[in-house]
Structure formats: C-alpha cells, structure tokens
Amino acid sequence: MIILTQTDRLIIRTWVPEQDAEQAFQIYGDHEVTRFLITKVDSVESSRNLLQRWVTNFAQLNNGTGLWAIALKDSREIVGTIILIQLRDEKENLTQDYEIGWHLKKSAWGKGYATEAAKAILDYGFNTLKL
C-alpha cells in the first residue's frame, strides 16, 4: 500500500484488492451509494475484481491519476474513494481535461470527508502532477 497524501483526519492511499475488498463491498454493494453510479458490486469477490481492475488500469496509464481509498487516520477504516482521472474523447483518446470525484459509504456522509479529500487531491493534481 502506498500513501498518496494525508489530511488532518484522512489518509488517501492505494487500494489493496485482497485486503480492501470487504470494505469496498460496503461502499459499492450499497444501492443508495451506487444509485447514480455505473460501478456496482454484488459480492466481496466482485469488489476484489473491481479494485484489481482499478489498480491495473491506472498503473498502465502511468500518469499519476487514479482512484484511491479514503481511510480514517485514527481507525484506518475505509470510508470511500477519491478520484482524479484524465477524461477521454469520443474516440477514447485521452484529453487534456481531468475530473475529480468521490464515493463515500453512507455512514461517512455529512462529515466533511469528501471536501477534505477533494482539497487534498486537488493539491496533489496541481502541485505534484502540475496539472
């Protein structure tokens, strides 16, 4: 596991499919959380497969973008995902545009974690990746 950045309350780190699949299932297996998402899972095994695809796909891009776990510093509980991805055009070619996003499990809603993680990932994008 690689820690990308930290905030006062959060650790933003790489996903570890074998270790994190159950916690990812708590997020992506919840119909309220995934109501407007394409990303959905129906088992811990499908969560593991999802995380493995993310890790593999973004490692292949090798441009510093990705989807990372948001974990609480005090308990190491994963409360969500923070996303910084390079967008593609209609021909699936990478563009110069980027998107930031997040998915949080219901118990993490309303606590400011999305704002805190987004500020950290914007700082990473601007200051580390020089976007």
Order of alpha helices (4+ residues) and beta strands (2+ residues): beta-beta-alpha-alpha-beta-beta-beta-alpha
